[in-house]
Amino acid sequence: GEPRCVISTVVSGSAAEAAGIQVGDVIIEFDRQEVEDFPSLATAVSRTPPGNPVTVVIERDGRKIEKTVTLGRTPPSP
């Protein structure tokens, strides 16, 4: 059915891992904005300065869980 932003992988050492986000979680809000799919999440993340904590609401096992995530800088490509 509807588009969803389901986490398929969590990078070791990432802000998502530090916040306790897990594979299979569905991100439904990022910084008080509804997340419909991965592109809408990517847009919201790109607008958030590194170091700023944001609230992320996920759905896990039918429950809504609020997490605080502090974004870091993306390391440069080798």
C-alpha positions, 0 to 999 in steps of 0.5 A: 500500500502506502509509501513508508520509510522502513529502515533496511540498514543501520550504519555502525557508528551513525547517528541512527545507531547512537539513537537506538534506531533498528532495522525494520523501524519505520520513520514516521516523523523527523523534526516534527515533519511527517515522513512519507518515504525515503526521499522526504526523509533525505530532504528533511535530513539535508536541511538539518545542520550537523550537531543539532538534535532533532526528534524522530518518531518511529514505529516499532512493533506497532508502537510509536517511539520518540527518539532524539537524534543528533546528526553528525557530518558525513565524512568525505568520500575517499 
